[in-house]
Amino acid sequence: MKFLKWILYTSIFAACCAAGLCMATEKLLLGHIPAFGTALHWFVIANTLCIYNLHYYIKRIPAGVSDRADWTLRHRWVHPALIVLGCLISLVCLFYLPFKVILVSVGLGVLSLGYSVPILPFPQKRRLKDWGLLKLFLLSMVWTAVTVLMPMAYWNKSFEAYEVEFLLRFTFMLPLCIAFDIRDMETDRENSIYTLPNAIGLQRCFRLMDFFLLVLLGLAVWQYTRYPILQRLWSALAIIIVTKIVLVLSRKYRSDIFYLLFIDGMMLVYAAFILWR
């Protein structure tokens, strides 16, 4: 259990999810499983570690709020250490990345930093996360851009041939982000951050997650009409079913470990169905 908490609470697992989704996109772009360990993979891993650990390092949560908050208070040194490590790896990777990837990463980096760091010129809502309804689409868009646009830029592929995959990935991320908003709705309400669950209520959020899964199904069928690969369609159906099961379970199991391992873990499941189909 201690080891599991280390990889989850340090965001090492989230970084692996990001790299897995990148490799899934590369499989679709190249037609074969890419070799792991390219500059792109390490760059994505390093920056995920930087952004997530920075978020939890500057976040001030009192003891007793959650297991992750208590773990962070006991291991305050871990987050700055991983931030420094991530920055060093990112700097090395910059020498091996195409300029287009660096350009995309700059824009995504500003958005990611703005999520936790008060950089907006407003008297109260100075972080992007403070704009609760924007938070959902921002996180989904950043994850989609990192795991779809950056591999396209790295391999110099045209977006027009893979726009459906971009929409699939974005739609897939939306219900996962809503689930995290539901988990955090009490804390967000106390801090006057009106995310979607606080704005429209739990039941409507549950229906909205189901709606996005239906949209995901429609996009998968649309993709099949363009590229009639039956295995890809079956993979999409399996991903939708497993995601639905995990989202239903998330109503009962609200622990940090469940969300970080299974809700975030759906990204690895998504990647696995593409990589090993």
DALIN-V992007 format. One line per field, one symbol per residue. phi: phi as a letter, one per 40 degrees, with the letter a starting at -180 (. if undefined). psi: psi as a letter, one per 40 degrees, with the letter a starting at -180 (. if undefined). burial: I if it has 9 or more other ideal C-beta (glycine too) atoms within 8 Angstrom, else O. Layout:
phi: ???
psi: ???
burial: ???
//
This chain:
phi: .cccccccccgcccccccccccccccccccgacccchcdcccccccccccccccdccccbbccgcaccccccccbccccccccccccccccccdcbbccccccccccccccccccbccbccbcbcbbccccdccddcccccccccccbcccccccfbccccbcccccdcccccdccccdcccccccccccbfbccdcccbgcccccccccccccccccccccccccbcbcccccccccccccccccccccccbbcccccccbcccccccdcccccbc
psi: ddddddddeeedddddddddddddddddddeihihieidddddddddddddddddddehhhiiedidddddddefdddddddddddddddddddeeiidddddddddddddddeddhgeifiddgeiddegdddddddddddddddedddddddefihddefdddddddddddddddddddddeddddddefhgiddddeidddddddddddddddddddddddddgghddddddddddddddddddddeddheidddddddddeddddddddddf.
burial: OOOIIIIIIIIIIIIIIIIIIIIIIIIIIOOOOIOOOIOIIIIIIIIIIIIIIIIIIOOOOOOOOOIIIIIIOOIIOIIIOIIOIIIIIIOIIIOOIOOIIIIIIOOIIOIIIIIIIOOIOOOOOIIIIIOIIOIIIIIIIIIIIIIIIIIIIIIOIOIOOIOIIIIIIIIIIIIIIIIIIIIIIOOIIOOOIIIIIIIOOOOOIIOIIIOIIOIIIOIIIIIIOOOOOOOIIIIIIIIIOIIIOIIOIIOOOOOIIIIIIIIIIIIIIIIIIIIOO
//
